[in-house]
Amino acid sequence: MNRRKLIIGGASLSVLGIGGFIAWRAKANKDKIGFEPNAEFIEKAKKLINQNPMIDTHAHPGRFFVKDSKNTSLPFWIRTLLRNTFEEKAIADIQETKMSAVAFAGVADIDILGMKKSGSLYNARNFAQGEAWESYGRQIKHIKEVLTKNKINIALNPDDIRAAIKNHALSAILTFEGADFLEGKIERIKEIYDNGIRSVTIVHYTASEIGDIQTQTPIRGGLTEFGIAAVKEMQNQGIIIDLAHAAEPTAFKALENVSVPVICSHTHINGGASGEFPRFISNELAQAIVKGGGIIGAWPTGVKISTISGFVDRIFELSQKVGTDAISIGTDMGANYKPVVTKYVDLILVVSELLRRGMNEADVVKFMGGNFLRVFDKIQAARKV
């Protein structure tokens, strides 16, 4: 792909270069960063990123998932805002930051979501027959067209990501948030694998046939019988199981029924400096995920934090709870709630500050992408088909 300009507030990475852009962004967004960027550690961060995997386990680059959505339940102004997709701009930001791989996450229940007065999302109606599968197909078709146009390869296995690192290129990990598109058909798990999907967040904002969600009163009794069959088949096919958004009974039951590591791609642990939040998980669930070799994605949502410095605090807090072998990046970019990381270039600041505050390079590399690659390796190795 030709190098594109990333213009933000009149500044261009092509003109300023990455170092100059960071300095400009730091000056323009001093209150949003929360620390004085250190040139020495920024250079160390850039070198580390250039030589090691930098992987975002959960993101919605350019909000591609809303393209041609038929949703009529969200407020009109929200629908208007969301439909302004910006895939090209997002990809330019990703590439300038030298990311090795980024999850391009579709949203299974986008067409039926509504918004409460509080701003929280919920399923406003039920799917019509075949509607969820049609939405899945529309989203996959669109993102593959975008990736082909921009000459970005889809990572079908960990070695595809390693090849991208070696070639200083970006690879895309196709993922889906919510498994509503299964519509009771277990055979679709093989079909989505054949389509290139490598990770599925088993539920989103709809308590589906899979199980219950964090943000709604339980109605499914946890992970359903179909949900049990689904996670087992995802393991058989080599699809990463993501427990973000899952109610804890749903998540614990999933863990009981698989023998591979799972991820919780974008969350934090309840308690501590960040307090309690419906989308965070208990320490008990976090420890269960880690015990099985899984990882937890540090989520830069603006809950009890308002700066990048606060997000760095959160990463340290998470690593103290679960260990540096179990942390990863999960930005939720493009669809995050009150994000404190709004551009991929911000992750250079994050890495620089982790180093400046004393996290050793080996542990920073684990957080950046090494832990995710280890999990991806194990899941692919356990494929039974």
Secondary structure, DSSP 4 states (H G I P E B T S, - for coil): ------EETTEEHHHHHHHHHHHHHHHHTHHHH-S---HHHHHHHHHHHHHS--EESSB-GGGGGGTT----SS-HHHHHHHT---HHHHHHHHHHTT-SEEEEEEETTGGGEEE-TTS-EEE-SPPPTTHHHHHHHHHHHHHHHHHHHTT-EE--SHHHHHHHHHTT--EEEEEEE--GGGTT-TTHHHHHHHTTEEEEES-SSS--SSB-BTTS---S-SB-HHHHHHHHHHHHHTPEEE-TTB-HHHHHHHHHT--S--EEEEE-BSSGGG---TTSB-HHHHHHHHHTT-EEEE--B-SS--SHHHHHHHHHHHHHHH-GGGEEE---BTS-SSBS--STTHHHHHHHHHHHTT--HHHHHIIIIIHHHHHHHHHHHT---
